[in-house]
Amino acid sequence: MTHPTALPAHAALDAIDRAHLIHPVAPWRTHEERGPTVLASGQGSWLTDAKGHQLLDAFAGLWCVNVGYGQESVVQAAAQQMRTLPYATGYFHFGSEPAIRLADKLVQITPASLTRVYLTLGGSESVDAAVRFIVQYYNALGKPSKKHFISLERGYHGSSSTGAGLTALPVFHRGFDLPLPTQHYIPSPNPYRHADGADPEALIASSVAALRAKVAELGADNVAAFFCEPIQGSGGVIIPPKGWLKAMRAATRELDILFVVDEVITGFGRTGPMFACDAEGVEPDLLTMAKGLTAGYVPMGATMMSEKVYAAIADGAPAGAPIGHGATYSGHPVSAAVALEVLRLYEEGGVLANGQRVAKHFAAGLDALRSHPLVGDSRHRGLLGALELVSDKASKRGFDASLGLADRIFRTGYRNGLVFRSFGDHILGFAPALTFSEDEFAQMFARLKQTLDDVLAEPDVRASMA
């Protein structure tokens, strides 16, 4: 076998990747056969792969590059912090100016209930920290039986050992001994697939009733918290009716359980306002965030909590005893410096305002594709949206797995110079950067329509249609 270093650069990278690099949420043996698609550079909303193929990124990396690629001020913020103080531990009561200022900023821009900030290195860690803090909270209150957690079917809360059980997607459970006996689900508030979908109030009432019933089944003294995304991201961009989040917040208060909102995807202008909670005036007990916090430029997340939760944990520990949760990179100064600059771009740089301004073009482009033979549903809020593909619009029937349609659609889109998310159940997810222009939306939807037309033209796909 030729040693990778003797091969041309792209071939050497391919060989090394196949031999050594484990990719997230990938079929490992399939990846060894296929090899990687190496991305070489990015600018604005555009990516270029190692072979020079240009791509319009309609998914902002992984729902995260909200300010687009190549923002020089973000690069400079990271470089300056690296020169000044590249690392500072948060242990031993040490701190750094960027981390302290970021905590203050996050308290200013999040719902008023949230007053304390634990800085993490990503969404999964933020969820895991939230669970650990909740366990500590109830133990401190002398309610040790409250150990059960409820989340939504099709929900996604990361892939940590605990969070992957709150996630309700089979691939994150299979072979991992999940969910845990303390993890439970209620139905997804999916208007397209729910019997009450045409009636928003009925769908909201159904979710509230399901939560009450699950708490009654488990026993109110045993339930700790309800976790939810304001819009379910990796479950297929499922958008509950307006008023759903507020109703679930009210229900958790009545049931005396904590309300945890996972805004890892929906935060930082993705759905319009800075946070999806803002649209309904919802104040959670805890909130998790990541992705748009640094626009993906460096890893960072946060777990935010109310003063009630913080005080119970702080006062419940023996005097002078540490709360035993932490990580080497908690409050990393470079990540915090990047986050502060990204937040400045959202507000002072006009990025948030641009996202709100162009959302109508995004909505119109998705809705125009409802007439396409493959499209059963178009849904969107802000710059987060999806198309659900069906083989029969009347019955909303999907496609047989043997077609391998999800991978084919992604490959066809890539060939047409477009990147989006193609879920296994034939939902196409979109999360363009908040910096997208009207012209880029025109290009996006022209390429997307071409992709759908190309796939529809394939004989086996046509044969599967009603």
C-alpha positions as CSV (number, residue, x, y, z in Angstrom):
1,M,0.0,0.0,0.0
2,T,1.3,3.5,-0.9
3,H,2.0,5.6,2.2
4,P,-0.5,8.5,2.3
5,T,2.3,11.1,2.3
6,A,3.4,9.8,-1.1
7,L,0.0,10.5,-2.6
8,P,-1.3,13.9,-4.0
9,A,-2.5,16.1,-1.1
10,H,-6.2,15.4,-1.5
11,A,-5.7,11.6,-1.9
12,A,-3.4,11.6,1.2
13,L,-6.0,13.3,3.3
14,D,-8.6,10.8,2.1
15,A,-6.4,7.8,3.0
16,I,-5.6,9.2,6.5
17,D,-9.2,10.0,7.2
18,R,-10.4,6.5,6.2
19,A,-7.7,4.9,8.3
20,H,-7.9,7.0,11.4
21,L,-10.6,9.7,11.9
22,I,-13.9,8.7,13.5
23,H,-16.7,11.0,12.2
24,P,-19.7,12.0,14.4
25,V,-23.0,10.2,13.8
26,A,-21.7,8.3,10.7
27,P,-21.9,4.6,9.7
28,W,-18.2,3.8,10.3
29,R,-17.6,1.0,7.8
30,T,-19.6,2.9,5.1
31,H,-17.4,5.9,5.7
32,E,-14.2,3.8,5.3
33,E,-15.5,2.8,1.9
34,R,-16.8,6.3,0.9
35,G,-14.1,8.5,2.3
36,P,-14.5,12.2,3.4
37,T,-15.8,15.2,1.4
38,V,-13.0,17.6,2.4
39,L,-14.0,21.3,2.7
40,A,-11.1,23.6,2.0
41,S,-12.4,27.2,2.6
42,G,-15.4,29.3,3.3
43,Q,-16.4,32.9,2.7
44,G,-19.7,34.5,3.4
45,S,-22.4,31.9,2.7
46,W,-20.1,29.9,0.4
47,L,-17.9,26.9,0.8
48,T,-15.3,25.5,-1.5
49,D,-14.3,21.8,-1.3
50,A,-10.8,20.4,-1.8
51,K,-11.6,19.8,-5.5
52,G,-12.6,23.4,-6.1
53,H,-16.4,22.8,-6.2
54,Q,-18.3,25.8,-4.9
55,L,-21.3,25.3,-2.6
56,L,-23.9,27.6,-1.2
57,D,-24.3,26.6,2.4
58,A,-28.0,26.6,3.3
59,F,-27.4,24.9,6.6
60,A,-24.8,27.3,8.3
61,G,-22.4,24.4,8.9
62,L,-24.4,22.5,11.5
63,W,-27.1,25.2,12.3
64,C,-24.3,27.4,13.7
65,V,-22.3,29.7,11.3
66,N,-24.9,32.4,11.8
67,V,-22.6,35.3,10.8
68,G,-21.2,33.6,7.7
69,Y,-17.7,32.4,7.1
70,G,-14.6,34.7,7.1
71,Q,-15.7,37.5,9.5
72,E,-12.4,39.2,10.0
73,S,-13.4,40.9,13.3
74,V,-14.1,37.5,14.8
75,V,-10.7,36.1,13.7
76,Q,-9.0,39.2,15.1
77,A,-10.8,38.8,18.5
78,A,-9.6,35.2,18.8
79,A,-6.0,36.2,17.7
80,Q,-5.8,39.1,20.1
81,Q,-7.0,37.0,23.0
82,M,-4.6,34.2,22.1
83,R,-1.7,36.7,22.2
84,T,-2.9,38.2,25.5
85,L,-4.1,35.2,27.5
86,P,-4.7,32.0,25.5
87,Y,-6.0,30.1,28.5
88,A,-7.2,30.7,32.0
89,T,-8.7,28.1,34.3
90,G,-11.9,28.8,36.1
91,Y,-10.8,26.6,39.0
92,F,-9.3,28.0,42.2
93,H,-11.5,31.1,41.9
94,F,-9.5,32.2,38.8
95,G,-11.3,34.1,36.1
96,S,-10.7,36.0,32.9
97,E,-12.1,39.3,31.6
98,P,-13.8,37.8,28.5
99,A,-15.6,35.0,30.5
100,I,-16.8,37.5,33.1
101,R,-18.0,40.0,30.5
102,L,-19.7,37.2,28.5
103,A,-21.6,36.0,31.6
104,D,-22.8,39.6,32.1
105,K,-23.9,40.0,28.5
106,L,-25.7,36.7,28.4
107,V,-27.7,37.7,31.5
108,Q,-28.6,40.9,29.8
109,I,-29.9,39.3,26.6
110,T,-31.7,36.2,27.9
111,P,-35.1,35.9,29.6
112,A,-35.2,37.8,32.9
113,S,-35.5,34.6,35.0
114,L,-31.9,33.6,34.1
115,T,-29.2,35.2,36.3
116,R,-26.4,32.7,36.5
117,V,-24.2,31.3,33.7
118,Y,-22.0,28.2,33.5
119,L,-19.9,28.3,30.4
120,T,-19.3,25.0,28.5
121,L,-17.7,23.8,25.3
122,G,-20.9,22.9,23.4
123,G,-24.5,21.9,23.4
124,S,-24.2,18.3,24.6
125,E,-22.1,19.5,27.6
126,S,-24.6,22.2,28.3
127,V,-27.4,19.7,28.5
128,D,-25.3,17.3,30.6
129,A,-24.5,20.1,33.0
130,A,-28.2,21.1,33.3
131,V,-29.1,17.5,34.3
132,R,-26.4,17.4,36.9
133,F,-27.4,20.7,38.3
134,I,-31.0,19.6,38.5
135,V,-30.1,16.5,40.4
136,Q,-28.0,18.6,42.8
137,Y,-30.9,21.1,43.2
138,Y,-33.5,18.5,44.3
139,N,-31.1,16.7,46.6
140,A,-30.3,20.1,48.2
141,L,-34.0,20.7,48.7
142,G,-34.5,17.4,50.4
143,K,-36.5,15.9,47.5
144,P,-34.2,13.1,46.4
145,S,-37.0,11.1,44.7
146,K,-37.3,13.7,42.0
147,K,-35.0,12.0,39.5
148,H,-37.2,11.4,36.4
149,F,-37.0,13.5,33.3
150,I,-39.5,14.1,30.5
151,S,-38.7,15.2,27.0
152,L,-40.4,15.1,23.6
153,E,-40.5,12.3,21.0
154,R,-38.1,13.3,18.2
155,G,-36.4,15.7,20.5
156,Y,-32.6,16.2,20.4
157,H,-30.6,17.1,23.4
158,G,-27.1,16.1,22.4
159,S,-25.2,12.9,22.6
160,S,-23.6,12.9,26.1
161,S,-24.1,9.7,28.2
162,T,-27.2,11.3,29.8
163,G,-28.3,13.8,27.1
164,A,-28.5,11.1,24.5
165,G,-31.3,9.5,26.5
166,L,-33.3,12.8,26.6
167,T,-32.7,12.8,22.9
168,A,-35.6,10.7,21.4
169,L,-34.0,9.5,18.2
170,P,-33.3,5.7,17.8
171,V,-29.8,6.0,16.4
172,F,-28.7,7.7,19.6
173,H,-30.1,4.9,21.7
174,R,-29.2,1.8,19.8
175,G,-26.3,-0.1,21.5
176,F,-25.9,2.6,24.2
177,D,-28.3,1.2,26.7
178,L,-30.5,4.2,26.4
179,P,-32.9,5.6,27.4
180,L,-32.3,5.3,31.1
181,P,-35.2,4.1,33.3
182,T,-35.5,7.7,34.5
183,Q,-36.0,9.2,31.0
184,H,-39.5,9.4,29.4
185,Y,-41.2,11.0,26.4
186,I,-44.4,12.7,25.4
187,P,-45.6,13.0,21.8
188,S,-44.0,15.6,19.5
189,P,-46.2,18.7,18.8
190,N,-46.0,18.1,15.1
191,P,-48.8,20.0,13.2
192,Y,-48.2,18.1,10.0
193,R,-48.4,14.6,11.5
194,H,-50.7,15.2,14.5
195,A,-54.4,14.4,14.4
196,D,-55.0,17.9,15.9
197,G,-52.5,19.6,13.7
198,A,-55.1,21.8,11.9
199,D,-56.3,23.2,15.2
200,P,-53.4,24.9,17.0
201,E,-55.3,25.2,20.3
202,A,-56.2,21.5,20.2
203,L,-52.6,20.5,19.6
204,I,-51.4,22.7,22.5
205,A,-54.0,21.3,24.8
206,S,-53.0,17.8,23.7
207,S,-49.3,18.4,24.6
208,V,-50.3,19.9,28.0
209,A,-52.6,16.9,28.7
210,A,-49.8,14.5,27.7
211,L,-47.3,16.2,30.1
212,R,-49.8,16.1,33.0
213,A,-50.6,12.4,32.3
214,K,-46.9,11.5,32.2
215,V,-46.3,13.3,35.5
216,A,-49.3,11.6,37.0
217,E,-48.1,8.2,35.8
218,L,-44.6,8.7,37.2
219,G,-45.8,10.5,40.4
220,A,-45.4,14.2,40.8
221,D,-42.9,13.6,43.7
222,N,-40.6,11.7,41.3
223,V,-40.4,14.0,38.3
224,A,-37.6,16.6,38.2
225,A,-37.9,18.4,34.9
226,F,-39.3,18.8,31.4
227,F,-36.8,19.4,28.6
228,C,-37.9,20.8,25.2
229,E,-36.7,22.7,22.2
230,P,-38.9,25.6,21.1
231,I,-38.6,24.1,17.6
232,Q,-37.4,20.5,17.3
233,G,-34.2,20.7,15.1
234,S,-32.7,17.3,14.5
235,G,-36.1,15.6,14.8
236,G,-37.0,17.2,11.5
237,V,-37.5,21.0,12.1
238,I,-40.9,20.5,13.8
239,I,-42.5,23.8,14.6
240,P,-45.2,23.8,17.3
241,P,-48.0,26.3,17.1
242,K,-47.4,29.7,18.6
243,G,-48.4,29.6,22.3
244,W,-47.2,26.1,22.7
245,L,-44.0,27.0,24.6
246,K,-45.9,29.4,26.9
247,A,-48.5,26.8,27.7
248,M,-45.9,24.2,28.5
249,R,-44.1,26.7,30.8
250,A,-47.4,27.3,32.7
251,A,-48.0,23.5,32.9
252,T,-44.6,22.9,34.5
253,R,-45.3,25.5,37.2
254,E,-48.6,23.8,38.0
255,L,-46.9,20.4,38.2
256,D,-44.0,21.7,40.3
257,I,-41.3,20.5,37.9
258,L,-38.4,22.5,36.3
259,F,-38.8,23.8,32.8
260,V,-35.6,23.5,30.7
261,V,-35.5,25.1,27.3
262,D,-32.9,23.9,24.9
263,E,-32.0,26.8,22.6
264,V,-28.8,25.3,21.2
265,I,-30.3,25.6,17.7
266,T,-33.0,28.2,18.1
267,G,-30.9,30.8,20.0
268,F,-29.1,33.9,18.6
269,G,-31.6,35.1,15.9
270,R,-32.2,31.7,14.3
271,T,-36.0,32.0,14.7
272,G,-36.2,35.8,14.5
273,P,-35.7,37.2,18.0
274,M,-32.5,36.7,19.9
275,F,-34.0,33.7,21.6
276,A,-37.1,31.7,20.7
277,C,-38.3,32.2,24.3
278,D,-38.6,35.9,23.6
279,A,-41.4,35.5,21.1
280,E,-43.8,34.3,23.8
281,G,-42.3,36.0,26.9
282,V,-41.3,32.6,28.3
283,E,-38.9,32.5,31.3
284,P,-37.5,29.1,31.9
285,D,-35.8,27.7,35.0
286,L,-32.8,26.7,32.9
287,L,-31.7,27.3,29.3
288,T,-29.0,25.6,27.3
289,M,-27.2,27.3,24.3
290,A,-24.3,26.8,22.0
291,K,-23.9,26.9,18.2
292,G,-24.8,30.6,17.4
293,L,-23.1,31.8,20.6
294,T,-19.8,31.7,18.7
295,A,-21.3,31.2,15.3
296,G,-19.3,27.9,15.2
297,Y,-15.9,29.7,15.0
298,V,-14.7,28.0,18.2
299,P,-16.4,25.6,20.6
300,M,-18.6,27.1,23.3
301,G,-21.9,26.7,25.0
302,A,-23.6,27.8,28.2
303,T,-26.1,26.5,30.8
304,M,-28.1,29.3,32.4
305,M,-30.2,29.0,35.5
306,S,-32.5,31.0,37.6
307,E,-31.6,32.5,40.9
308,K,-34.0,30.0,42.6
309,V,-32.0,27.0,41.2
310,Y,-28.6,28.6,41.9
311,A,-29.4,29.6,45.4
312,A,-30.7,26.1,46.4
313,I,-27.6,24.5,45.1
314,A,-25.3,27.1,46.6
315,D,-27.0,27.0,50.0
316,G,-27.5,23.2,50.1
317,A,-23.8,22.4,50.1
318,P,-21.8,22.2,53.3
319,A,-20.1,25.6,54.0
320,G,-17.0,25.9,52.0
321,A,-17.5,22.6,50.1
322,P,-17.1,22.8,46.3
323,I,-20.0,21.9,43.9
324,G,-18.3,19.1,42.1
325,H,-19.0,20.0,38.5
326,G,-16.4,21.5,36.1
327,A,-14.2,21.1,33.1
328,T,-10.7,22.2,32.1
329,Y,-12.1,24.5,29.3
330,S,-15.1,26.0,31.2
331,G,-15.1,29.7,30.5
332,H,-12.3,29.4,28.0
333,P,-11.0,33.0,27.4
334,V,-10.6,32.6,23.6
335,S,-14.0,31.2,23.1
336,A,-15.5,33.9,25.3
337,A,-13.7,36.6,23.3
338,V,-15.1,35.2,20.1
339,A,-18.6,35.0,21.6
340,L,-18.5,38.7,22.7
341,E,-17.5,39.7,19.1
342,V,-20.2,37.5,17.6
343,L,-22.8,39.0,19.9
344,R,-21.6,42.5,18.9
345,L,-22.1,41.5,15.2
346,Y,-25.6,40.3,15.9
347,E,-26.6,43.6,17.6
348,E,-24.3,46.4,16.3
349,G,-23.2,44.7,13.1
350,G,-26.8,44.4,11.9
351,V,-26.7,40.6,11.5
352,L,-29.8,40.0,13.6
353,A,-31.7,42.7,11.8
354,N,-30.7,41.3,8.4
355,G,-31.9,37.8,9.4
356,Q,-35.2,39.3,10.3
357,R,-35.4,41.3,7.1
358,V,-34.7,38.4,4.7
359,A,-36.8,35.8,6.5
360,K,-39.7,36.7,4.2
361,H,-37.6,35.5,1.2
362,F,-36.8,32.3,2.9
363,A,-40.5,31.7,3.8
364,A,-41.7,32.5,0.3
365,G,-39.1,30.2,-1.4
366,L,-40.0,27.2,0.8
367,D,-43.7,27.8,0.4
368,A,-43.4,28.1,-3.4
369,L,-42.1,24.5,-3.4
370,R,-45.3,23.1,-1.8
371,S,-46.6,22.6,-5.4
372,H,-43.7,20.3,-6.3
373,P,-44.8,16.7,-6.7
374,L,-42.3,15.5,-4.0
375,V,-43.2,18.1,-1.3
376,G,-45.9,17.4,1.3
377,D,-45.1,20.2,3.7
378,S,-43.2,23.4,4.0
379,R,-42.6,24.9,7.5
380,H,-40.4,27.7,8.8
381,R,-39.9,30.3,11.4
382,G,-37.3,33.0,11.0
383,L,-34.4,31.3,9.2
384,L,-35.1,27.8,10.4
385,G,-37.2,25.7,8.0
386,A,-37.9,22.4,6.3
387,L,-39.6,20.6,3.5
388,E,-41.1,17.2,4.2
389,L,-41.1,14.9,1.1
390,V,-43.9,12.4,0.5
391,S,-44.8,9.8,-2.1
392,D,-48.5,10.7,-1.8
393,K,-49.7,14.1,-0.7
394,A,-53.2,13.0,0.3
395,S,-52.1,10.3,2.7
396,K,-48.8,12.0,3.6
397,R,-47.1,8.6,2.9
398,G,-43.3,8.7,2.9
399,F,-40.9,6.6,0.8
400,D,-39.6,3.1,1.2
401,A,-36.2,3.0,3.0
402,S,-34.9,0.8,0.2
403,L,-34.8,3.8,-2.1
404,G,-32.0,5.4,-0.1
405,L,-33.7,8.7,-1.0
406,A,-32.2,10.8,1.8
407,D,-28.6,10.2,0.7
408,R,-29.5,10.5,-3.0
409,I,-31.1,13.9,-2.4
410,F,-28.1,15.1,-0.5
411,R,-25.7,13.9,-3.2
412,T,-27.8,15.6,-5.9
413,G,-27.9,18.8,-4.0
414,Y,-24.2,18.8,-3.5
415,R,-23.7,18.2,-7.3
416,N,-25.9,21.2,-7.8
417,G,-23.8,23.3,-5.5
418,L,-26.1,23.4,-2.5
419,V,-25.6,22.1,1.1
420,F,-28.6,21.4,3.3
421,R,-29.6,18.7,5.8
422,S,-31.3,15.5,4.4
423,F,-32.8,13.6,7.3
424,G,-33.4,9.8,7.0
425,D,-37.2,10.2,7.0
426,H,-37.1,12.5,3.9
427,I,-37.2,15.8,5.6
428,L,-34.9,18.5,4.2
429,G,-33.7,21.0,6.8
430,F,-32.5,24.5,6.2
431,A,-30.7,27.0,8.4
432,P,-29.0,29.6,6.3
433,A,-26.7,32.2,7.8
434,L,-28.4,35.3,9.1
435,T,-26.2,37.2,6.6
436,F,-27.9,35.7,3.5
437,S,-28.8,38.1,0.8
438,E,-31.9,38.2,-1.3
439,D,-29.8,37.1,-4.3
440,E,-28.4,34.2,-2.4
441,F,-31.9,33.0,-1.5
442,A,-32.8,33.2,-5.2
443,Q,-29.8,31.0,-6.0
444,M,-30.6,28.7,-3.1
445,F,-34.1,28.0,-4.3
446,A,-33.2,27.7,-7.9
447,R,-30.6,25.0,-7.0
448,L,-33.1,23.3,-4.6
449,K,-35.8,23.1,-7.2
450,Q,-33.3,21.7,-9.7
451,T,-32.3,19.1,-7.1
452,L,-35.9,18.1,-6.5
453,D,-36.6,17.9,-10.2
454,D,-33.4,15.8,-10.8
455,V,-34.5,13.3,-8.1
456,L,-38.0,13.1,-9.3
457,A,-36.7,12.3,-12.8
458,E,-35.1,9.1,-11.5
459,P,-37.3,6.1,-12.6
460,D,-37.5,4.3,-9.3
461,V,-38.5,7.5,-7.5
462,R,-41.2,8.2,-10.1
463,A,-42.4,4.6,-9.8
464,S,-42.8,5.0,-6.0
465,M,-45.1,8.1,-6.4
466,A,-48.9,7.6,-6.0
